[in-house]
Amino acid sequence: RLPTSPPTGEPVATPIWCAEVAGCLYVRTAGHFKKLERIAEDPSVTVAPCTENGEVTGAVLTGVARILSDSDPVIEAADAALDENMGRKFTAG
């Protein structure tokens, strides 16, 4: 779950898929989603494990988000980790 804050200040929590690479969490989202605008305005985020419905199931961590460009050197590793993580969901029994 990745809550981001719109101008109103009331956080909007969204369940997301993520993957860890070298101590950083990566997420993938479409470019038209509002969470990208909110992160661009305020990169402070919290993350927490959750159910598919967004119910938090573990510790909430704070962090700073960064929007990566297609040419960022970590994109390939992040995409591979996300593909592997998402693949587990759809192939596990």
Gaussian input, Z-matrix of N, CA and C with variables (Angstrom, degrees):
# hf/3-21g

backbone

0 1
 N
 C     1     B1
 C     2     B2     1     A1
 N     3     B3     2     A2     1     D1
 C     4     B4     3     A3     2     D2
 C     5     B5     4     A4     3     D3
 N     6     B6     5     A5     4     D4
 C     7     B7     6     A6     5     D5
 C     8     B8     7     A7     6     D6
 N     9     B9     8     A8     7     D7
 C    10    B10     9     A9     8     D8
 C    11    B11    10    A10     9     D9
 N    12    B12    11    A11    10    D10
 C    13    B13    12    A12    11    D11
 C    14    B14    13    A13    12    D12
 N    15    B15    14    A14    13    D13
 C    16    B16    15    A15    14    D14
 C    17    B17    16    A16    15    D15
 N    18    B18    17    A17    16    D16
 C    19    B19    18    A18    17    D17
 C    20    B20    19    A19    18    D18
 N    21    B21    20    A20    19    D19
 C    22    B22    21    A21    20    D20
 C    23    B23    22    A22    21    D21
 N    24    B24    23    A23    22    D22
 C    25    B25    24    A24    23    D23
 C    26    B26    25    A25    24    D24
 N    27    B27    26    A26    25    D25
 C    28    B28    27    A27    26    D26
 C    29    B29    28    A28    27    D27
 N    30    B30    29    A29    28    D28
 C    31    B31    30    A30    29    D29
 C    32    B32    31    A31    30    D30
 N    33    B33    32    A32    31    D31
 C    34    B34    33    A33    32    D32
 C    35    B35    34    A34    33    D33
 N    36    B36    35    A35    34    D34
 C    37    B37    36    A36    35    D35
 C    38    B38    37    A37    36    D36
 N    39    B39    38    A38    37    D37
 C    40    B40    39    A39    38    D38
 C    41    B41    40    A40    39    D39
 N    42    B42    41    A41    40    D40
 C    43    B43    42    A42    41    D41
 C    44    B44    43    A43    42    D42
 N    45    B45    44    A44    43    D43
 C    46    B46    45    A45    44    D44
 C    47    B47    46    A46    45    D45
 N    48    B48    47    A47    46    D46
 C    49    B49    48    A48    47    D47
 C    50    B50    49    A49    48    D48
 N    51    B51    50    A50    49    D49
 C    52    B52    51    A51    50    D50
 C    53    B53    52    A52    51    D51
 N    54    B54    53    A53    52    D52
 C    55    B55    54    A54    53    D53
 C    56    B56    55    A55    54    D54
 N    57    B57    56    A56    55    D55
 C    58    B58    57    A57    56    D56
 C    59    B59    58    A58    57    D57
 N    60    B60    59    A59    58    D58
 C    61    B61    60    A60    59    D59
 C    62    B62    61    A61    60    D60
 N    63    B63    62    A62    61    D61
 C    64    B64    63    A63    62    D62
 C    65    B65    64    A64    63    D63
 N    66    B66    65    A65    64    D64
 C    67    B67    66    A66    65    D65
 C    68    B68    67    A67    66    D66
 N    69    B69    68    A68    67    D67
 C    70    B70    69    A69    68    D68
 C    71    B71    70    A70    69    D69
 N    72    B72    71    A71    70    D70
 C    73    B73    72    A72    71    D71
 C    74    B74    73    A73    72    D72
 N    75    B75    74    A74    73    D73
 C    76    B76    75    A75    74    D74
 C    77    B77    76    A76    75    D75
 N    78    B78    77    A77    76    D76
 C    79    B79    78    A78    77    D77
 C    80    B80    79    A79    78    D78
 N    81    B81    80    A80    79    D79
 C    82    B82    81    A81    80    D80
 C    83    B83    82    A82    81    D81
 N    84    B84    83    A83    82    D82
 C    85    B85    84    A84    83    D83
 C    86    B86    85    A85    84    D84
 N    87    B87    86    A86    85    D85
 C    88    B88    87    A87    86    D86
 C    89    B89    88    A88    87    D87
 N    90    B90    89    A89    88    D88
 C    91    B91    90    A90    89    D89
 C    92    B92    91    A91    90    D90
 N    93    B93    92    A92    91    D91
 C    94    B94    93    A93    92    D92
 C    95    B95    94    A94    93    D93
 N    96    B96    95    A95    94    D94
 C    97    B97    96    A96    95    D95
 C    98    B98    97    A97    96    D96
 N    99    B99    98    A98    97    D97
 C   100   B100    99    A99    98    D98
 C   101   B101   100   A100    99    D99
 N   102   B102   101   A101   100   D100
 C   103   B103   102   A102   101   D101
 C   104   B104   103   A103   102   D102
 N   105   B105   104   A104   103   D103
 C   106   B106   105   A105   104   D104
 C   107   B107   106   A106   105   D105
 N   108   B108   107   A107   106   D106
 C   109   B109   108   A108   107   D107
 C   110   B110   109   A109   108   D108
 N   111   B111   110   A110   109   D109
 C   112   B112   111   A111   110   D110
 C   113   B113   112   A112   111   D111
 N   114   B114   113   A113   112   D112
 C   115   B115   114   A114   113   D113
 C   116   B116   115   A115   114   D114
 N   117   B117   116   A116   115   D115
 C   118   B118   117   A117   116   D116
 C   119   B119   118   A118   117   D117
 N   120   B120   119   A119   118   D118
 C   121   B121   120   A120   119   D119
 C   122   B122   121   A121   120   D120
 N   123   B123   122   A122   121   D121
 C   124   B124   123   A123   122   D122
 C   125   B125   124   A124   123   D123
 N   126   B126   125   A125   124   D124
 C   127   B127   126   A126   125   D125
 C   128   B128   127   A127   126   D126
 N   129   B129   128   A128   127   D127
 C   130   B130   129   A129   128   D128
 C   131   B131   130   A130   129   D129
 N   132   B132   131   A131   130   D130
 C   133   B133   132   A132   131   D131
 C   134   B134   133   A133   132   D132
 N   135   B135   134   A134   133   D133
 C   136   B136   135   A135   134   D134
 C   137   B137   136   A136   135   D135
 N   138   B138   137   A137   136   D136
 C   139   B139   138   A138   137   D137
 C   140   B140   139   A139   138   D138
 N   141   B141   140   A140   139   D139
 C   142   B142   141   A141   140   D140
 C   143   B143   142   A142   141   D141
 N   144   B144   143   A143   142   D142
 C   145   B145   144   A144   143   D143
 C   146   B146   145   A145   144   D144
 N   147   B147   146   A146   145   D145
 C   148   B148   147   A147   146   D146
 C   149   B149   148   A148   147   D147
 N   150   B150   149   A149   148   D148
 C   151   B151   150   A150   149   D149
 C   152   B152   151   A151   150   D150
 N   153   B153   152   A152   151   D151
 C   154   B154   153   A153   152   D152
 C   155   B155   154   A154   153   D153
 N   156   B156   155   A155   154   D154
 C   157   B157   156   A156   155   D155
 C   158   B158   157   A157   156   D156
 N   159   B159   158   A158   157   D157
 C   160   B160   159   A159   158   D158
 C   161   B161   160   A160   159   D159
 N   162   B162   161   A161   160   D160
 C   163   B163   162   A162   161   D161
 C   164   B164   163   A163   162   D162
 N   165   B165   164   A164   163   D163
 C   166   B166   165   A165   164   D164
 C   167   B167   166   A166   165   D165
 N   168   B168   167   A167   166   D166
 C   169   B169   168   A168   167   D167
 C   170   B170   169   A169   168   D168
 N   171   B171   170   A170   169   D169
 C   172   B172   171   A171   170   D170
 C   173   B173   172   A172   171   D171
 N   174   B174   173   A173   172   D172
 C   175   B175   174   A174   173   D173
 C   176   B176   175   A175   174   D174
 N   177   B177   176   A176   175   D175
 C   178   B178   177   A177   176   D176
 C   179   B179   178   A178   177   D177
 N   180   B180   179   A179   178   D178
 C   181   B181   180   A180   179   D179
 C   182   B182   181   A181   180   D180
 N   183   B183   182   A182   181   D181
 C   184   B184   183   A183   182   D182
 C   185   B185   184   A184   183   D183
 N   186   B186   185   A185   184   D184
 C   187   B187   186   A186   185   D185
 C   188   B188   187   A187   186   D186
 N   189   B189   188   A188   187   D187
 C   190   B190   189   A189   188   D188
 C   191   B191   190   A190   189   D189
 N   192   B192   191   A191   190   D190
 C   193   B193   192   A192   191   D191
 C   194   B194   193   A193   192   D192
 N   195   B195   194   A194   193   D193
 C   196   B196   195   A195   194   D194
 C   197   B197   196   A196   195   D195
 N   198   B198   197   A197   196   D196
 C   199   B199   198   A198   197   D197
 C   200   B200   199   A199   198   D198
 N   201   B201   200   A200   199   D199
 C   202   B202   201   A201   200   D200
 C   203   B203   202   A202   201   D201
 N   204   B204   203   A203   202   D202
 C   205   B205   204   A204   203   D203
 C   206   B206   205   A205   204   D204
 N   207   B207   206   A206   205   D205
 C   208   B208   207   A207   206   D206
 C   209   B209   208   A208   207   D207
 N   210   B210   209   A209   208   D208
 C   211   B211   210   A210   209   D209
 C   212   B212   211   A211   210   D210
 N   213   B213   212   A212   211   D211
 C   214   B214   213   A213   212   D212
 C   215   B215   214   A214   213   D213
 N   216   B216   215   A215   214   D214
 C   217   B217   216   A216   215   D215
 C   218   B218   217   A217   216   D216
 N   219   B219   218   A218   217   D217
 C   220   B220   219   A219   218   D218
 C   221   B221   220   A220   219   D219
 N   222   B222   221   A221   220   D220
 C   223   B223   222   A222   221   D221
 C   224   B224   223   A223   222   D222
 N   225   B225   224   A224   223   D223
 C   226   B226   225   A225   224   D224
 C   227   B227   226   A226   225   D225
 N   228   B228   227   A227   226   D226
 C   229   B229   228   A228   227   D227
 C   230   B230   229   A229   228   D228
 N   231   B231   230   A230   229   D229
 C   232   B232   231   A231   230   D230
 C   233   B233   232   A232   231   D231
 N   234   B234   233   A233   232   D232
 C   235   B235   234   A234   233   D233
 C   236   B236   235   A235   234   D234
 N   237   B237   236   A236   235   D235
 C   238   B238   237   A237   236   D236
 C   239   B239   238   A238   237   D237
 N   240   B240   239   A239   238   D238
 C   241   B241   240   A240   239   D239
 C   242   B242   241   A241   240   D240
 N   243   B243   242   A242   241   D241
 C   244   B244   243   A243   242   D242
 C   245   B245   244   A244   243   D243
 N   246   B246   245   A245   244   D244
 C   247   B247   246   A246   245   D245
 C   248   B248   247   A247   246   D246
 N   249   B249   248   A248   247   D247
 C   250   B250   249   A249   248   D248
 C   251   B251   250   A250   249   D249
 N   252   B252   251   A251   250   D250
 C   253   B253   252   A252   251   D251
 C   254   B254   253   A253   252   D252
 N   255   B255   254   A254   253   D253
 C   256   B256   255   A255   254   D254
 C   257   B257   256   A256   255   D255
 N   258   B258   257   A257   256   D256
 C   259   B259   258   A258   257   D257
 C   260   B260   259   A259   258   D258
 N   261   B261   260   A260   259   D259
 C   262   B262   261   A261   260   D260
 C   263   B263   262   A262   261   D261
 N   264   B264   263   A263   262   D262
 C   265   B265   264   A264   263   D263
 C   266   B266   265   A265   264   D264
 N   267   B267   266   A266   265   D265
 C   268   B268   267   A267   266   D266
 C   269   B269   268   A268   267   D267
 N   270   B270   269   A269   268   D268
 C   271   B271   270   A270   269   D269
 C   272   B272   271   A271   270   D270
 N   273   B273   272   A272   271   D271
 C   274   B274   273   A273   272   D272
 C   275   B275   274   A274   273   D273
 N   276   B276   275   A275   274   D274
 C   277   B277   276   A276   275   D275
 C   278   B278   277   A277   276   D276

   B1=1.4475
   B2=1.5154
   B3=1.3064
   B4=1.4628
   B5=1.5215
   B6=1.3444
   B7=1.4563
   B8=1.5264
   B9=1.3112
   B10=1.4585
   B11=1.5206
   B12=1.3283
   B13=1.4598
   B14=1.5247
   B15=1.3419
   B16=1.4546
   B17=1.5257
   B18=1.3249
   B19=1.4683
   B20=1.5251
   B21=1.3309
   B22=1.4640
   B23=1.5134
   B24=1.3259
   B25=1.4509
   B26=1.5145
   B27=1.3197
   B28=1.4684
   B29=1.5239
   B30=1.3518
   B31=1.4664
   B32=1.5334
   B33=1.3225
   B34=1.4610
   B35=1.5223
   B36=1.3379
   B37=1.4595
   B38=1.5179
   B39=1.3168
   B40=1.4479
   B41=1.5205
   B42=1.3399
   B43=1.4698
   B44=1.5313
   B45=1.3088
   B46=1.4636
   B47=1.5210
   B48=1.3311
   B49=1.4602
   B50=1.5142
   B51=1.3253
   B52=1.4587
   B53=1.5180
   B54=1.3008
   B55=1.4687
   B56=1.5194
   B57=1.3204
   B58=1.4574
   B59=1.5254
   B60=1.3182
   B61=1.4663
   B62=1.5247
   B63=1.3083
   B64=1.4689
   B65=1.5262
   B66=1.3379
   B67=1.4558
   B68=1.5151
   B69=1.3173
   B70=1.4690
   B71=1.5252
   B72=1.3286
   B73=1.4618
   B74=1.5209
   B75=1.3171
   B76=1.4593
   B77=1.5108
   B78=1.3106
   B79=1.4608
   B80=1.5224
   B81=1.3098
   B82=1.4666
   B83=1.5214
   B84=1.3134
   B85=1.4571
   B86=1.5227
   B87=1.3049
   B88=1.4624
   B89=1.5325
   B90=1.3053
   B91=1.4579
   B92=1.5098
   B93=1.3276
   B94=1.4603
   B95=1.5306
   B96=1.3304
   B97=1.4571
   B98=1.5286
   B99=1.3190
   B100=1.4683
   B101=1.5234
   B102=1.3453
   B103=1.4664
   B104=1.5244
   B105=1.3369
   B106=1.4703
   B107=1.5187
   B108=1.3295
   B109=1.4651
   B110=1.5242
   B111=1.3490
   B112=1.4636
   B113=1.5302
   B114=1.3230
   B115=1.4666
   B116=1.5253
   B117=1.3305
   B118=1.4641
   B119=1.5302
   B120=1.3279
   B121=1.4610
   B122=1.5279
   B123=1.3398
   B124=1.4613
   B125=1.5244
   B126=1.3354
   B127=1.4618
   B128=1.5325
   B129=1.3211
   B130=1.4629
   B131=1.5210
   B132=1.3270
   B133=1.4609
   B134=1.5227
   B135=1.3173
   B136=1.4608
   B137=1.5163
   B138=1.3081
   B139=1.4639
   B140=1.5142
   B141=1.3263
   B142=1.4558
   B143=1.5146
   B144=1.3283
   B145=1.4709
   B146=1.5244
   B147=1.3404
   B148=1.4611
   B149=1.5225
   B150=1.3201
   B151=1.4526
   B152=1.5250
   B153=1.3308
   B154=1.4630
   B155=1.5280
   B156=1.3343
   B157=1.4592
   B158=1.5223
   B159=1.3318
   B160=1.4537
   B161=1.5141
   B162=1.3317
   B163=1.4581
   B164=1.5276
   B165=1.3198
   B166=1.4658
   B167=1.5251
   B168=1.3369
   B169=1.4661
   B170=1.5268
   B171=1.3173
   B172=1.4569
   B173=1.5092
   B174=1.3205
   B175=1.4627
   B176=1.5241
   B177=1.3270
   B178=1.4618
   B179=1.5287
   B180=1.3239
   B181=1.4626
   B182=1.5189
   B183=1.3233
   B184=1.4591
   B185=1.5197
   B186=1.3265
   B187=1.4543
   B188=1.5080
   B189=1.3092
   B190=1.4580
   B191=1.5161
   B192=1.3261
   B193=1.4661
   B194=1.5202
   B195=1.3125
   B196=1.4684
   B197=1.5138
   B198=1.3120
   B199=1.4649
   B200=1.5200
   B201=1.3209
   B202=1.4624
   B203=1.5171
   B204=1.3100
   B205=1.4610
   B206=1.5267
   B207=1.3161
   B208=1.4617
   B209=1.5234
   B210=1.3264
   B211=1.4665
   B212=1.5301
   B213=1.3223
   B214=1.4617
   B215=1.5273
   B216=1.3284
   B217=1.4674
   B218=1.5339
   B219=1.3235
   B220=1.4653
   B221=1.5204
   B222=1.3289
   B223=1.4711
   B224=1.5272
   B225=1.3156
   B226=1.4635
   B227=1.5363
   B228=1.3324
   B229=1.4667
   B230=1.5308
   B231=1.3240
   B232=1.4656
   B233=1.5229
   B234=1.3307
   B235=1.4650
   B236=1.5241
   B237=1.3164
   B238=1.4739
   B239=1.5261
   B240=1.3365
   B241=1.4686
   B242=1.5206
   B243=1.3211
   B244=1.4638
   B245=1.5226
   B246=1.3348
   B247=1.4700
   B248=1.5274
   B249=1.3309
   B250=1.4604
   B251=1.5282
   B252=1.3194
   B253=1.4605
   B254=1.5302
   B255=1.3063
   B256=1.4543
   B257=1.5334
   B258=1.3160
   B259=1.4607
   B260=1.5163
   B261=1.3420
   B262=1.4653
   B263=1.5200
   B264=1.3183
   B265=1.4669
   B266=1.5263
   B267=1.3171
   B268=1.4577
   B269=1.5168
   B270=1.3512
   B271=1.4602
   B272=1.5229
   B273=1.3148
   B274=1.4761
   B275=1.5264
   B276=1.2196
   B277=1.3700
   B278=1.4019
   A1=107.61
   A2=116.47
   A3=122.23
   A4=109.35
   A5=118.28
   A6=118.92
   A7=110.58
   A8=116.54
   A9=122.58
   A10=107.03
   A11=117.33
   A12=120.63
   A13=112.42
   A14=117.07
   A15=120.42
   A16=109.50
   A17=118.23
   A18=120.56
   A19=113.76
   A20=118.45
   A21=120.77
   A22=111.93
   A23=117.56
   A24=122.33
   A25=114.40
   A26=118.60
   A27=122.35
   A28=108.69
   A29=118.67
   A30=120.52
   A31=113.12
   A32=114.35
   A33=122.39
   A34=106.35
   A35=116.86
   A36=121.69
   A37=110.12
   A38=116.56
   A39=122.90
   A40=110.19
   A41=118.84
   A42=118.97
   A43=109.16
   A44=116.66
   A45=121.32
   A46=109.58
   A47=116.54
   A48=122.66
   A49=106.05
   A50=116.76
   A51=119.90
   A52=109.18
   A53=114.86
   A54=121.83
   A55=107.83
   A56=115.99
   A57=121.66
   A58=109.65
   A59=115.58
   A60=122.53
   A61=106.75
   A62=116.96
   A63=122.85
   A64=112.29
   A65=116.78
   A66=120.69
   A67=116.12
   A68=117.67
   A69=121.55
   A70=109.67
   A71=116.77
   A72=121.17
   A73=108.87
   A74=115.76
   A75=121.47
   A76=109.58
   A77=115.79
   A78=122.55
   A79=107.59
   A80=115.26
   A81=120.84
   A82=106.50
   A83=116.52
   A84=120.51
   A85=109.44
   A86=115.59
   A87=120.36
   A88=109.41
   A89=116.04
   A90=121.59
   A91=115.82
   A92=118.67
   A93=120.09
   A94=113.54
   A95=118.75
   A96=120.26
   A97=111.57
   A98=115.06
   A99=122.01
   A100=112.75
   A101=117.51
   A102=118.19
   A103=111.42
   A104=118.07
   A105=119.85
   A106=110.85
   A107=117.29
   A108=120.72
   A109=110.18
   A110=115.76
   A111=119.30
   A112=111.26
   A113=117.52
   A114=120.67
   A115=110.41
   A116=117.26
   A117=119.91
   A118=110.97
   A119=116.99
   A120=120.94
   A121=112.42
   A122=116.83
   A123=121.51
   A124=108.56
   A125=117.73
   A126=120.48
   A127=114.54
   A128=118.93
   A129=120.84
   A130=108.93
   A131=116.82
   A132=121.01
   A133=109.90
   A134=114.54
   A135=121.82
   A136=106.53
   A137=116.39
   A138=121.94
   A139=108.40
   A140=115.63
   A141=120.93
   A142=108.84
   A143=117.26
   A144=118.63
   A145=108.52
   A146=115.57
   A147=119.38
   A148=110.55
   A149=114.52
   A150=121.03
   A151=108.31
   A152=116.69
   A153=119.94
   A154=111.91
   A155=116.83
   A156=121.35
   A157=113.07
   A158=117.60
   A159=121.25
   A160=115.26
   A161=118.96
   A162=121.10
   A163=109.28
   A164=117.22
   A165=122.53
   A166=109.90
   A167=115.31
   A168=121.22
   A169=113.32
   A170=117.61
   A171=119.96
   A172=111.80
   A173=115.30
   A174=122.18
   A175=112.07
   A176=115.29
   A177=122.64
   A178=107.65
   A179=116.61
   A180=122.32
   A181=109.64
   A182=117.12
   A183=121.46
   A184=109.26
   A185=115.59
   A186=120.01
   A187=111.76
   A188=114.64
   A189=122.37
   A190=107.22
   A191=116.01
   A192=121.43
   A193=110.16
   A194=114.16
   A195=120.80
   A196=107.05
   A197=117.00
   A198=121.76
   A199=107.49
   A200=115.64
   A201=120.74
   A202=111.35
   A203=115.42
   A204=120.54
   A205=108.70
   A206=116.81
   A207=121.03
   A208=112.41
   A209=116.66
   A210=119.72
   A211=112.98
   A212=118.21
   A213=120.73
   A214=109.57
   A215=118.33
   A216=121.25
   A217=114.93
   A218=119.08
   A219=120.43
   A220=113.29
   A221=117.88
   A222=120.75
   A223=111.84
   A224=118.08
   A225=121.02
   A226=111.37
   A227=117.07
   A228=120.56
   A229=111.04
   A230=116.92
   A231=120.60
   A232=110.25
   A233=117.67
   A234=121.05
   A235=111.58
   A236=117.16
   A237=120.50
   A238=110.68
   A239=116.96
   A240=120.47
   A241=111.04
   A242=117.90
   A243=121.08
   A244=111.09
   A245=116.80
   A246=120.12
   A247=110.70
   A248=116.62
   A249=120.32
   A250=110.33
   A251=116.93
   A252=121.10
   A253=111.41
   A254=117.83
   A255=121.27
   A256=110.36
   A257=116.60
   A258=120.59
   A259=112.71
   A260=116.28
   A261=120.14
   A262=110.82
   A263=116.70
   A264=120.97
   A265=110.40
   A266=116.80
   A267=120.01
   A268=113.39
   A269=118.23
   A270=119.84
   A271=112.98
   A272=117.17
   A273=120.22
   A274=110.20
   A275=118.81
   A276=128.81
   A277=133.89
   D1=133.92
   D2=-177.44
   D3=-128.53
   D4=93.49
   D5=174.87
   D6=-76.52
   D7=135.07
   D8=173.32
   D9=-125.53
   D10=158.64
   D11=-173.87
   D12=-110.07
   D13=119.59
   D14=173.83
   D15=-77.23
   D16=176.60
   D17=-179.38
   D18=-55.77
   D19=-27.08
   D20=179.34
   D21=-68.44
   D22=-18.82
   D23=179.39
   D24=89.31
   D25=-11.56
   D26=178.74
   D27=-82.29
   D28=113.06
   D29=-176.23
   D30=-59.29
   D31=142.99
   D32=175.45
   D33=-110.17
   D34=113.90
   D35=-177.43
   D36=-95.98
   D37=129.94
   D38=-178.31
   D39=-127.40
   D40=124.70
   D41=172.32
   D42=-64.79
   D43=135.23
   D44=-177.51
   D45=-138.04
   D46=158.94
   D47=168.21
   D48=-89.42
   D49=141.32
   D50=176.13
   D51=-142.14
   D52=166.62
   D53=176.29
   D54=-146.25
   D55=147.74
   D56=-179.10
   D57=-101.65
   D58=133.56
   D59=174.61
   D60=-136.84
   D61=118.37
   D62=175.65
   D63=52.11
   D64=43.46
   D65=175.89
   D66=83.07
   D67=2.23
   D68=177.80
   D69=-115.74
   D70=143.55
   D71=174.86
   D72=-93.62
   D73=137.66
   D74=178.27
   D75=-121.29
   D76=142.37
   D77=174.83
   D78=-129.25
   D79=159.44
   D80=178.21
   D81=-126.48
   D82=135.89
   D83=178.33
   D84=-149.63
   D85=159.14
   D86=177.68
   D87=-71.57
   D88=147.51
   D89=-175.62
   D90=-65.59
   D91=-16.21
   D92=-177.54
   D93=-92.01
   D94=-2.78
   D95=-178.23
   D96=-74.30
   D97=142.63
   D98=-176.76
   D99=-62.46
   D100=-26.74
   D101=-178.40
   D102=-59.71
   D103=-29.85
   D104=177.19
   D105=-66.87
   D106=-40.87
   D107=176.89
   D108=-62.92
   D109=-43.65
   D110=-178.90
   D111=-65.32
   D112=-39.39
   D113=178.24
   D114=-67.09
   D115=-38.58
   D116=178.41
   D117=-62.57
   D118=-35.14
   D119=-179.96
   D120=-80.24
   D121=-35.51
   D122=-179.73
   D123=-146.71
   D124=100.07
   D125=-175.06
   D126=-76.96
   D127=-0.38
   D128=177.06
   D129=-70.84
   D130=126.28
   D131=-177.82
   D132=-136.43
   D133=162.76
   D134=167.04
   D135=-123.45
   D136=149.68
   D137=176.43
   D138=-132.82
   D139=149.24
   D140=178.11
   D141=-156.12
   D142=145.93
   D143=173.46
   D144=-65.76
   D145=146.92
   D146=-178.77
   D147=-154.76
   D148=169.72
   D149=173.99
   D150=-77.91
   D151=173.62
   D152=177.96
   D153=-62.99
   D154=-19.42
   D155=178.38
   D156=-92.20
   D157=-0.82
   D158=176.64
   D159=94.83
   D160=5.33
   D161=178.18
   D162=-74.03
   D163=119.78
   D164=-177.18
   D165=-65.26
   D166=133.24
   D167=-176.85
   D168=-121.16
   D169=6.13
   D170=-178.07
   D171=-163.05
   D172=-164.87
   D173=-175.74
   D174=-65.15
   D175=143.22
   D176=175.68
   D177=-95.89
   D178=126.78
   D179=179.80
   D180=-113.83
   D181=149.07
   D182=176.56
   D183=-102.13
   D184=155.30
   D185=179.28
   D186=-166.46
   D187=-174.96
   D188=177.67
   D189=-124.50
   D190=125.06
   D191=-179.47
   D192=-88.47
   D193=152.46
   D194=176.23
   D195=-139.24
   D196=130.75
   D197=178.25
   D198=-87.03
   D199=122.04
   D200=-176.83
   D201=-91.18
   D202=146.68
   D203=173.77
   D204=-87.98
   D205=162.77
   D206=179.11
   D207=-60.53
   D208=-22.77
   D209=-178.09
   D210=-94.00
   D211=2.39
   D212=-179.86
   D213=-62.87
   D214=135.84
   D215=-177.18
   D216=-60.79
   D217=-22.99
   D218=-178.07
   D219=-89.01
   D220=-6.12
   D221=-176.65
   D222=-56.49
   D223=-45.78
   D224=-176.27
   D225=-60.67
   D226=-46.57
   D227=179.51
   D228=-67.08
   D229=-40.37
   D230=179.38
   D231=-64.59
   D232=-45.61
   D233=178.87
   D234=-61.16
   D235=-42.15
   D236=179.37
   D237=-63.10
   D238=-43.86
   D239=179.48
   D240=-65.76
   D241=-40.77
   D242=177.81
   D243=-64.63
   D244=-43.58
   D245=178.28
   D246=-60.49
   D247=-42.43
   D248=-179.80
   D249=-66.06
   D250=-45.18
   D251=-179.23
   D252=-63.72
   D253=-44.05
   D254=-179.69
   D255=-70.01
   D256=-33.74
   D257=178.24
   D258=-62.70
   D259=-34.62
   D260=177.62
   D261=-60.66
   D262=-39.54
   D263=-178.89
   D264=-62.67
   D265=-40.48
   D266=-172.58
   D267=-91.63
   D268=-7.61
   D269=179.29
   D270=-113.94
   D271=-8.60
   D272=-177.63
   D273=-85.04
   D274=97.08
   D275=171.07
   D276=37.92

